[in-house]
């Protein structure tokens, strides 16, 4: 797990190399406040970041199954959109998304 230590540019923090996040997996970043952030990598090598709590029962999304542009919560199988944090119908709710980008093979998180 990482902490926010390395500043790349104003508001963006260097988290890890994109290869450090398994394909169809995640990496958890410990935030100083506000709760953990899960950074996901899908099969298309897209990277997403969400608050690591399902809007249903606060399940750890970082332990869920990544498929397409969604993650399925390990507790009750809610599907959450990785880009928006919104639950997929018929479920309703949202977890906070964070801006994330990849530059030079490094994952940067907007804080």
TAHULIN-V333626 format. One record per helix or strand of 3 or more residues. SS is the DSSP state (h for helix, s for strand). FROM is the first residue (numbers start at 0). LEN is the number of residues. If there is no record, write none. Layout:
SS;FROM;LEN + SS;FROM;LEN
//
This chain:
s;5;4 + s;11;6 + h;17;3 + s;24;5 + s;36;5 + s;46;5 + h;60;3 + s;64;3 + s;69;3 + s;78;3 + s;99;4 + s;105;5
//
